[in-house]
């Protein structure tokens, strides 16, 4: 069993038998595998990390 969480809406955990069921039922977003031993992704923190990564990518592209 895989534990999956949506990268867009972060609403709930999914359990799937295969990695092919990778679409969120709620918002059709992408699901990622998560480890239940780690805390659930905080949407705000995740969004900030994404923004930081995007900013870093923009910086490296311009050089």
PyMOL Python script that loads the backbone (N, CA, C, O; Angstrom):
from pymol import cmd

cmd.read_pdbstr("""\
ATOM      1  N   UNK A   1       0.836  -1.201   0.000  1.00  0.00           N
ATOM      2  CA  UNK A   1       0.000   0.000   0.000  1.00  0.00           C
ATOM      3  C   UNK A   1       0.873   1.254   0.000  1.00  0.00           C
ATOM      4  O   UNK A   1       1.880   1.329   0.704  1.00  0.00           O
ATOM      5  N   UNK A   2       0.475   2.210  -0.784  1.00  0.00           N
ATOM      6  CA  UNK A   2       1.157   3.505  -0.802  1.00  0.00           C
ATOM      7  C   UNK A   2       0.288   4.523  -0.084  1.00  0.00           C
ATOM      8  O   UNK A   2      -0.936   4.512  -0.212  1.00  0.00           O
ATOM      9  N   UNK A   3       0.942   5.413   0.682  1.00  0.00           N
ATOM     10  CA  UNK A   3       0.227   6.531   1.282  1.00  0.00           C
ATOM     11  C   UNK A   3       0.478   7.726   0.380  1.00  0.00           C
ATOM     12  O   UNK A   3       1.626   8.098   0.133  1.00  0.00           O
ATOM     13  N   UNK A   4      -0.597   8.324  -0.110  1.00  0.00           N
ATOM     14  CA  UNK A   4      -0.450   9.413  -1.062  1.00  0.00           C
ATOM     15  C   UNK A   4      -1.131  10.661  -0.530  1.00  0.00           C
ATOM     16  O   UNK A   4      -2.132  10.583   0.183  1.00  0.00           O
ATOM     17  N   UNK A   5      -0.577  11.810  -0.885  1.00  0.00           N
ATOM     18  CA  UNK A   5      -1.174  13.075  -0.501  1.00  0.00           C
ATOM     19  C   UNK A   5      -1.136  14.010  -1.696  1.00  0.00           C
ATOM     20  O   UNK A   5      -0.183  13.999  -2.474  1.00  0.00           O
ATOM     21  N   UNK A   6      -2.185  14.825  -1.839  1.00  0.00           N
ATOM     22  CA  UNK A   6      -2.280  15.725  -2.982  1.00  0.00           C
ATOM     23  C   UNK A   6      -1.300  16.883  -2.820  1.00  0.00           C
ATOM     24  O   UNK A   6      -1.189  17.460  -1.738  1.00  0.00           O
ATOM     25  N   UNK A   7      -0.590  17.223  -3.896  1.00  0.00           N
ATOM     26  CA  UNK A   7       0.359  18.341  -3.836  1.00  0.00           C
ATOM     27  C   UNK A   7      -0.348  19.678  -4.003  1.00  0.00           C
ATOM     28  O   UNK A   7       0.236  20.723  -3.718  1.00  0.00           O
ATOM     29  N   UNK A   8      -1.600  19.661  -4.460  1.00  0.00           N
ATOM     30  CA  UNK A   8      -2.323  20.914  -4.684  1.00  0.00           C
ATOM     31  C   UNK A   8      -3.193  21.310  -3.496  1.00  0.00           C
ATOM     32  O   UNK A   8      -3.034  22.399  -2.944  1.00  0.00           O
ATOM     33  N   UNK A   9      -4.109  20.433  -3.102  1.00  0.00           N
ATOM     34  CA  UNK A   9      -5.058  20.818  -2.050  1.00  0.00           C
ATOM     35  C   UNK A   9      -4.714  20.245  -0.683  1.00  0.00           C
ATOM     36  O   UNK A   9      -5.259  20.697   0.324  1.00  0.00           O
ATOM     37  N   UNK A  10      -3.824  19.261  -0.625  1.00  0.00           N
ATOM     38  CA  UNK A  10      -3.359  18.681   0.650  1.00  0.00           C
ATOM     39  C   UNK A  10      -4.474  18.176   1.552  1.00  0.00           C
ATOM     40  O   UNK A  10      -4.277  18.055   2.761  1.00  0.00           O
ATOM     41  N   UNK A  11      -5.648  17.877   0.988  1.00  0.00           N
ATOM     42  CA  UNK A  11      -6.776  17.613   1.865  1.00  0.00           C
ATOM     43  C   UNK A  11      -6.670  16.322   2.643  1.00  0.00           C
ATOM     44  O   UNK A  11      -6.912  16.324   3.850  1.00  0.00           O
ATOM     45  N   UNK A  12      -6.319  15.222   2.007  1.00  0.00           N
ATOM     46  CA  UNK A  12      -6.385  13.957   2.734  1.00  0.00           C
ATOM     47  C   UNK A  12      -5.327  12.974   2.266  1.00  0.00           C
ATOM     48  O   UNK A  12      -4.665  13.161   1.245  1.00  0.00           O
ATOM     49  N   UNK A  13      -5.202  11.930   3.050  1.00  0.00           N
ATOM     50  CA  UNK A  13      -4.317  10.832   2.698  1.00  0.00           C
ATOM     51  C   UNK A  13      -5.087   9.868   1.825  1.00  0.00           C
ATOM     52  O   UNK A  13      -6.276   9.633   2.043  1.00  0.00           O
ATOM     53  N   UNK A  14      -4.428   9.324   0.862  1.00  0.00           N
ATOM     54  CA  UNK A  14      -5.019   8.283   0.038  1.00  0.00           C
ATOM     55  C   UNK A  14      -4.192   7.039   0.241  1.00  0.00           C
ATOM     56  O   UNK A  14      -2.996   7.115   0.522  1.00  0.00           O
ATOM     57  N   UNK A  15      -4.824   5.902   0.102  1.00  0.00           N
ATOM     58  CA  UNK A  15      -4.050   4.675   0.044  1.00  0.00           C
ATOM     59  C   UNK A  15      -4.316   4.060  -1.310  1.00  0.00           C
ATOM     60  O   UNK A  15      -5.464   3.956  -1.743  1.00  0.00           O
ATOM     61  N   UNK A  16      -3.276   3.661  -1.960  1.00  0.00           N
ATOM     62  CA  UNK A  16      -3.405   3.083  -3.295  1.00  0.00           C
ATOM     63  C   UNK A  16      -2.571   1.828  -3.371  1.00  0.00           C
ATOM     64  O   UNK A  16      -1.548   1.707  -2.697  1.00  0.00           O
ATOM     65  N   UNK A  17      -3.004   0.903  -4.187  1.00  0.00           N
ATOM     66  CA  UNK A  17      -2.266  -0.340  -4.366  1.00  0.00           C
ATOM     67  C   UNK A  17      -1.148  -0.189  -5.381  1.00  0.00           C
ATOM     68  O   UNK A  17      -0.206  -0.981  -5.405  1.00  0.00           O
ATOM     69  N   UNK A  18      -1.257   0.824  -6.210  1.00  0.00           N
ATOM     70  CA  UNK A  18      -0.221   1.036  -7.216  1.00  0.00           C
ATOM     71  C   UNK A  18       0.035   2.525  -7.369  1.00  0.00           C
ATOM     72  O   UNK A  18      -0.771   3.357  -6.950  1.00  0.00           O
ATOM     73  N   UNK A  19       1.165   2.845  -7.973  1.00  0.00           N
ATOM     74  CA  UNK A  19       1.518   4.242  -8.165  1.00  0.00           C
ATOM     75  C   UNK A  19       0.814   4.831  -9.387  1.00  0.00           C
ATOM     76  O   UNK A  19       1.083   5.968  -9.773  1.00  0.00           O
ATOM     77  N   UNK A  20      -0.084   4.060  -9.993  1.00  0.00           N
ATOM     78  CA  UNK A  20      -0.782   4.576 -11.177  1.00  0.00           C
ATOM     79  C   UNK A  20      -1.964   5.460 -10.789  1.00  0.00           C
ATOM     80  O   UNK A  20      -2.403   6.296 -11.579  1.00  0.00           O
ATOM     81  N   UNK A  21      -2.480   5.277  -9.576  1.00  0.00           N
ATOM     82  CA  UNK A  21      -3.627   6.092  -9.134  1.00  0.00           C
ATOM     83  C   UNK A  21      -3.103   7.403  -8.551  1.00  0.00           C
ATOM     84  O   UNK A  21      -3.181   7.626  -7.343  1.00  0.00           O
ATOM     85  N   UNK A  22      -2.573   8.260  -9.405  1.00  0.00           N
ATOM     86  CA  UNK A  22      -1.858   9.432  -8.896  1.00  0.00           C
ATOM     87  C   UNK A  22      -2.613  10.730  -9.103  1.00  0.00           C
ATOM     88  O   UNK A  22      -1.995  11.789  -9.217  1.00  0.00           O
ATOM     89  N   UNK A  23      -3.959  10.674  -9.155  1.00  0.00           N
ATOM     90  CA  UNK A  23      -4.741  11.892  -9.339  1.00  0.00           C
ATOM     91  C   UNK A  23      -5.706  12.065  -8.170  1.00  0.00           C
ATOM     92  O   UNK A  23      -6.420  11.138  -7.789  1.00  0.00           O
ATOM     93  N   UNK A  24      -5.710  13.254  -7.618  1.00  0.00           N
ATOM     94  CA  UNK A  24      -6.555  13.581  -6.469  1.00  0.00           C
ATOM     95  C   UNK A  24      -8.024  13.566  -6.879  1.00  0.00           C
ATOM     96  O   UNK A  24      -8.391  14.126  -7.912  1.00  0.00           O
ATOM     97  N   UNK A  25      -8.862  12.924  -6.069  1.00  0.00           N
ATOM     98  CA  UNK A  25     -10.298  12.893  -6.357  1.00  0.00           C
ATOM     99  C   UNK A  25     -10.928  14.259  -6.133  1.00  0.00           C
ATOM    100  O   UNK A  25     -11.951  14.588  -6.733  1.00  0.00           O
ATOM    101  N   UNK A  26     -10.309  15.048  -5.266  1.00  0.00           N
ATOM    102  CA  UNK A  26     -10.880  16.340  -4.882  1.00  0.00           C
ATOM    103  C   UNK A  26     -10.640  17.413  -5.941  1.00  0.00           C
ATOM    104  O   UNK A  26     -11.585  18.052  -6.404  1.00  0.00           O
ATOM    105  N   UNK A  27      -9.374  17.612  -6.326  1.00  0.00           N
ATOM    106  CA  UNK A  27      -9.047  18.719  -7.230  1.00  0.00           C
ATOM    107  C   UNK A  27      -8.334  18.253  -8.494  1.00  0.00           C
ATOM    108  O   UNK A  27      -7.915  19.078  -9.306  1.00  0.00           O
ATOM    109  N   UNK A  28      -8.190  16.939  -8.668  1.00  0.00           N
ATOM    110  CA  UNK A  28      -7.489  16.355  -9.824  1.00  0.00           C
ATOM    111  C   UNK A  28      -6.000  16.714  -9.834  1.00  0.00           C
ATOM    112  O   UNK A  28      -5.341  16.629 -10.871  1.00  0.00           O
ATOM    113  N   UNK A  29      -5.480  17.114  -8.677  1.00  0.00           N
ATOM    114  CA  UNK A  29      -4.061  17.440  -8.566  1.00  0.00           C
ATOM    115  C   UNK A  29      -3.212  16.182  -8.519  1.00  0.00           C
ATOM    116  O   UNK A  29      -3.726  15.064  -8.462  1.00  0.00           O
ATOM    117  N   UNK A  30      -1.916  16.384  -8.543  1.00  0.00           N
ATOM    118  CA  UNK A  30      -0.973  15.266  -8.517  1.00  0.00           C
ATOM    119  C   UNK A  30      -0.809  14.769  -7.087  1.00  0.00           C
ATOM    120  O   UNK A  30      -0.763  15.559  -6.144  1.00  0.00           O
ATOM    121  N   UNK A  31      -0.724  13.457  -6.941  1.00  0.00           N
ATOM    122  CA  UNK A  31      -0.486  12.872  -5.629  1.00  0.00           C
ATOM    123  C   UNK A  31       0.975  12.462  -5.508  1.00  0.00           C
ATOM    124  O   UNK A  31       1.586  11.987  -6.465  1.00  0.00           O
ATOM    125  N   UNK A  32       1.521  12.655  -4.312  1.00  0.00           N
ATOM    126  CA  UNK A  32       2.879  12.203  -4.042  1.00  0.00           C
ATOM    127  C   UNK A  32       2.825  11.196  -2.906  1.00  0.00           C
ATOM    128  O   UNK A  32       1.913  11.217  -2.079  1.00  0.00           O
ATOM    129  N   UNK A  33       3.802  10.326  -2.879  1.00  0.00           N
ATOM    130  CA  UNK A  33       3.869   9.347  -1.802  1.00  0.00           C
ATOM    131  C   UNK A  33       4.390  10.046  -0.551  1.00  0.00           C
ATOM    132  O   UNK A  33       5.360  10.803  -0.606  1.00  0.00           O
ATOM    133  N   UNK A  34       3.739   9.786   0.569  1.00  0.00           N
ATOM    134  CA  UNK A  34       4.173  10.362   1.832  1.00  0.00           C
ATOM    135  C   UNK A  34       4.433   9.248   2.826  1.00  0.00           C
ATOM    136  O   UNK A  34       3.895   8.147   2.709  1.00  0.00           O
ATOM    137  N   UNK A  35       5.261   9.552   3.799  1.00  0.00           N
ATOM    138  CA  UNK A  35       5.575   8.588   4.842  1.00  0.00           C
ATOM    139  C   UNK A  35       4.744   8.956   6.062  1.00  0.00           C
ATOM    140  O   UNK A  35       4.842  10.072   6.572  1.00  0.00           O
ATOM    141  N   UNK A  36       3.932   8.026   6.526  1.00  0.00           N
ATOM    142  CA  UNK A  36       3.051   8.320   7.658  1.00  0.00           C
ATOM    143  C   UNK A  36       3.819   8.604   8.947  1.00  0.00           C
ATOM    144  O   UNK A  36       3.236   9.106   9.909  1.00  0.00           O
ATOM    145  N   UNK A  37       5.112   8.295   8.984  1.00  0.00           N
ATOM    146  CA  UNK A  37       5.922   8.596  10.159  1.00  0.00           C
ATOM    147  C   UNK A  37       6.301  10.078  10.227  1.00  0.00           C
ATOM    148  O   UNK A  37       6.718  10.581  11.270  1.00  0.00           O
ATOM    149  N   UNK A  38       6.146  10.759   9.097  1.00  0.00           N
ATOM    150  CA  UNK A  38       6.440  12.187   9.069  1.00  0.00           C
ATOM    151  C   UNK A  38       5.129  12.955   9.157  1.00  0.00           C
ATOM    152  O   UNK A  38       4.090  12.452   8.729  1.00  0.00           O
ATOM    153  N   UNK A  39       5.163  14.163   9.705  1.00  0.00           N
ATOM    154  CA  UNK A  39       3.922  14.933   9.804  1.00  0.00           C
ATOM    155  C   UNK A  39       3.370  15.270   8.432  1.00  0.00           C
ATOM    156  O   UNK A  39       4.111  15.352   7.452  1.00  0.00           O
ATOM    157  N   UNK A  40       2.091  15.458   8.376  1.00  0.00           N
ATOM    158  CA  UNK A  40       1.427  15.807   7.129  1.00  0.00           C
ATOM    159  C   UNK A  40       2.000  17.130   6.626  1.00  0.00           C
ATOM    160  O   UNK A  40       2.326  18.014   7.418  1.00  0.00           O
ATOM    161  N   UNK A  41       2.120  17.257   5.323  1.00  0.00           N
ATOM    162  CA  UNK A  41       2.675  18.466   4.713  1.00  0.00           C
ATOM    163  C   UNK A  41       1.805  19.664   5.082  1.00  0.00           C
ATOM    164  O   UNK A  41       0.582  19.624   4.947  1.00  0.00           O
ATOM    165  N   UNK A  42       2.446  20.716   5.544  1.00  0.00           N
ATOM    166  CA  UNK A  42       1.749  21.962   5.835  1.00  0.00           C
ATOM    167  C   UNK A  42       1.623  22.731   4.522  1.00  0.00           C
ATOM    168  O   UNK A  42       2.637  23.099   3.930  1.00  0.00           O
ATOM    169  N   UNK A  43       0.402  22.979   4.055  1.00  0.00           N
ATOM    170  CA  UNK A  43       0.223  23.611   2.738  1.00  0.00           C
ATOM    171  C   UNK A  43       0.951  24.942   2.598  1.00  0.00           C
ATOM    172  O   UNK A  43       1.539  25.216   1.552  1.00  0.00           O
ATOM    173  N   UNK A  44       0.920  25.773   3.642  1.00  0.00           N
ATOM    174  CA  UNK A  44       1.594  27.075   3.577  1.00  0.00           C
ATOM    175  C   UNK A  44       3.096  26.901   3.409  1.00  0.00           C
ATOM    176  O   UNK A  44       3.715  27.562   2.575  1.00  0.00           O
ATOM    177  N   UNK A  45       3.674  26.016   4.199  1.00  0.00           N
ATOM    178  CA  UNK A  45       5.107  25.774   4.145  1.00  0.00           C
ATOM    179  C   UNK A  45       5.490  25.210   2.780  1.00  0.00           C
ATOM    180  O   UNK A  45       6.495  25.603   2.188  1.00  0.00           O
ATOM    181  N   UNK A  46       4.669  24.283   2.297  1.00  0.00           N
ATOM    182  CA  UNK A  46       4.920  23.667   1.001  1.00  0.00           C
ATOM    183  C   UNK A  46       4.896  24.731  -0.094  1.00  0.00           C
ATOM    184  O   UNK A  46       5.745  24.732  -0.985  1.00  0.00           O
ATOM    185  N   UNK A  47       3.914  25.642  -0.025  1.00  0.00           N
ATOM    186  CA  UNK A  47       3.773  26.696  -1.033  1.00  0.00           C
ATOM    187  C   UNK A  47       4.994  27.613  -1.008  1.00  0.00           C
ATOM    188  O   UNK A  47       5.518  27.986  -2.057  1.00  0.00           O
ATOM    189  N   UNK A  48       5.440  27.970   0.189  1.00  0.00           N
ATOM    190  CA  UNK A  48       6.623  28.834   0.311  1.00  0.00           C
ATOM    191  C   UNK A  48       7.867  28.135  -0.249  1.00  0.00           C
ATOM    192  O   UNK A  48       8.678  28.760  -0.933  1.00  0.00           O
ATOM    193  N   UNK A  49       8.012  26.846   0.042  1.00  0.00           N
ATOM    194  CA  UNK A  49       9.150  26.085  -0.485  1.00  0.00           C
ATOM    195  C   UNK A  49       9.107  26.070  -2.008  1.00  0.00           C
ATOM    196  O   UNK A  49      10.134  26.232  -2.666  1.00  0.00           O
ATOM    197  N   UNK A  50       7.905  25.873  -2.567  1.00  0.00           N
ATOM    198  CA  UNK A  50       7.761  25.860  -4.016  1.00  0.00           C
ATOM    199  C   UNK A  50       8.167  27.217  -4.592  1.00  0.00           C
ATOM    200  O   UNK A  50       8.880  27.283  -5.593  1.00  0.00           O
ATOM    201  N   UNK A  51       7.711  28.301  -3.954  1.00  0.00           N
ATOM    202  CA  UNK A  51       8.035  29.646  -4.432  1.00  0.00           C
ATOM    203  C   UNK A  51       9.539  29.888  -4.374  1.00  0.00           C
ATOM    204  O   UNK A  51      10.119  30.465  -5.294  1.00  0.00           O
ATOM    205  N   UNK A  52      10.166  29.444  -3.283  1.00  0.00           N
ATOM    206  CA  UNK A  52      11.616  29.619  -3.151  1.00  0.00           C
ATOM    207  C   UNK A  52      12.345  28.852  -4.255  1.00  0.00           C
ATOM    208  O   UNK A  52      13.291  29.363  -4.855  1.00  0.00           O
ATOM    209  N   UNK A  53      11.901  27.633  -4.513  1.00  0.00           N
ATOM    210  CA  UNK A  53      12.535  26.832  -5.555  1.00  0.00           C
ATOM    211  C   UNK A  53      12.342  27.480  -6.922  1.00  0.00           C
ATOM    212  O   UNK A  53      13.259  27.481  -7.744  1.00  0.00           O
ATOM    213  N   UNK A  54      11.170  28.024  -7.165  1.00  0.00           N
ATOM    214  CA  UNK A  54      10.902  28.694  -8.434  1.00  0.00           C
ATOM    215  C   UNK A  54      11.814  29.913  -8.574  1.00  0.00           C
ATOM    216  O   UNK A  54      12.361  30.162  -9.649  1.00  0.00           O
ATOM    217  N   UNK A  55      11.974  30.665  -7.498  1.00  0.00           N
ATOM    218  CA  UNK A  55      12.828  31.856  -7.518  1.00  0.00           C
ATOM    219  C   UNK A  55      14.279  31.458  -7.783  1.00  0.00           C
ATOM    220  O   UNK A  55      14.973  32.110  -8.562  1.00  0.00           O
ATOM    221  N   UNK A  56      14.732  30.390  -7.134  1.00  0.00           N
ATOM    222  CA  UNK A  56      16.097  29.925  -7.346  1.00  0.00           C
ATOM    223  C   UNK A  56      16.297  29.484  -8.795  1.00  0.00           C
ATOM    224  O   UNK A  56      17.333  29.757  -9.400  1.00  0.00           O
ATOM    225  N   UNK A  57      15.295  28.801  -9.340  1.00  0.00           N
ATOM    226  CA  UNK A  57      15.382  28.350 -10.732  1.00  0.00           C
ATOM    227  C   UNK A  57      15.456  29.534 -11.685  1.00  0.00           C
ATOM    228  O   UNK A  57      16.205  29.504 -12.661  1.00  0.00           O
ATOM    229  N   UNK A  58      14.681  30.576 -11.403  1.00  0.00           N
ATOM    230  CA  UNK A  58      14.718  31.774 -12.247  1.00  0.00           C
ATOM    231  C   UNK A  58      16.106  32.404 -12.195  1.00  0.00           C
ATOM    232  O   UNK A  58      16.630  32.836 -13.222  1.00  0.00           O
ATOM    233  N   UNK A  59      16.702  32.459 -11.010  1.00  0.00           N
ATOM    234  CA  UNK A  59      18.030  33.055 -10.852  1.00  0.00           C
ATOM    235  C   UNK A  59      19.075  32.295 -11.660  1.00  0.00           C
ATOM    236  O   UNK A  59      19.928  32.904 -12.306  1.00  0.00           O
ATOM    237  N   UNK A  60      19.010  30.987 -11.625  1.00  0.00           N
ATOM    238  CA  UNK A  60      20.018  30.195 -12.339  1.00  0.00           C
ATOM    239  C   UNK A  60      19.796  30.256 -13.846  1.00  0.00           C
ATOM    240  O   UNK A  60      20.754  30.170 -14.614  1.00  0.00           O
ATOM    241  N   UNK A  61      18.543  30.403 -14.278  1.00  0.00           N
ATOM    242  CA  UNK A  61      18.255  30.457 -15.711  1.00  0.00           C
ATOM    243  C   UNK A  61      18.819  31.715 -16.361  1.00  0.00           C
ATOM    244  O   UNK A  61      19.244  31.683 -17.516  1.00  0.00           O
ATOM    245  N   UNK A  62      18.822  32.826 -15.620  1.00  0.00           N
ATOM    246  CA  UNK A  62      19.205  34.106 -16.221  1.00  0.00           C
ATOM    247  C   UNK A  62      20.711  34.248 -16.436  1.00  0.00           C
ATOM    248  O   UNK A  62      21.155  35.115 -17.189  1.00  0.00           O
ATOM    249  N   UNK A  63      21.489  33.402 -15.778  1.00  0.00           N
ATOM    250  CA  UNK A  63      22.953  33.555 -15.901  1.00  0.00           C
ATOM    251  C   UNK A  63      23.488  32.959 -17.193  1.00  0.00           C
ATOM    252  O   UNK A  63      24.693  33.006 -17.443  1.00  0.00           O
TER     253      UNK A  63
END
""", "prot")
cmd.dss("prot")
cmd.show_as("cartoon", "prot")
cmd.util.cbc("prot")
cmd.orient("prot")
